[in-house]
Amino acid sequence: MNRTDRPDARTASGGQNEAIMPTDVRCLVEVDESSAVVRITGVLEPSDTAAVRDALLARIWARPGPVVVDLTGLRVSEPAVRAVFADVQREVADWPAAALLVCDPVVGAAPRSDPALAGVAVLPSLDAALAALAESPMAAVLTADLPPVLGAAREAREMVADGCRRWGVPALAEAGGIAITEMVNNVVAHAGTPMTVRLAPVGETLHLAVRDHSARQPAFAGPAPVNSPGGRGLLLIDMVARRWGSSPVPDGKVVWCVLDPEDQPKP
């Protein structure tokens, strides 16, 4: 995570419901805005993987719930480049309501034979991937777009409290309020851009994320000195979260954390 050495993918119109993002003349990423399917066609070279990663992360954030990546029309210059899909899966594993299903007829029949796709759900056909998508439970998620103003943290806390009530995880309301306050305030103080706040349950855990439009990554150097006027926001997140991190995405970043009731103080 926190990788920043990536080229920008170019974007062009591909029809009313489809955007085509060419990584270069050899490889195209086609996003169907009306469905969960992303098609990657052409020839995938090592030089294309950073732009493919960016395009997939942007789509996964834009559409909560599982995203199907169709590789039926893709050829790879070398098997190792398929690792970009495992990298994306690892990057979004702790985002709220984010998942990746890969349709790859080449390795779908025996996905364990390709170590580059370790940890990725690989299906042998688009029909099989869409069937798996249909069988997956509908994502429980709350999302809000907020401006970079002081009152944004209060709105985000109310959202967390509401989510904890409706999802039956009230023990995480206090920790969630602390974490989301610091995440939002960091955007207000340092990014100064509009933001999107998202939260979703996974079992008994709560996943929180804030997406802004600044490439500046959060820096955590441990506890701040007692005479420091600031710098405690990330420390508070680190104290209440089981894990947290930051993912560079096109035009900004996603800062996320995972809260577990086992980590919270007992009443």
Secondary structure, DSSP 8 states (H G I E B T S, - for coil): -----------EE-STTEEEEESSSSEEEEEETTSSEEEEEEEE-GGGHHHHHHHHHHHHHHS-EEEEEE-TTEEESSGGGGHHHHHHHHHHTTSTTEEEEEE-TTTTTSGGG-GGGTTSEEESSHHHHHHHHHHS-----EEEEE-SSTTHHHHHHHHHHHHHHHTT-GGGHHHHHHHHHHHHHHIIIII-S-EEEEEEEETTEEEEEEEES--------SS--TT-SS--HHHHHHHH-SEEEEEEETTEEEEEEEE-GGGS---
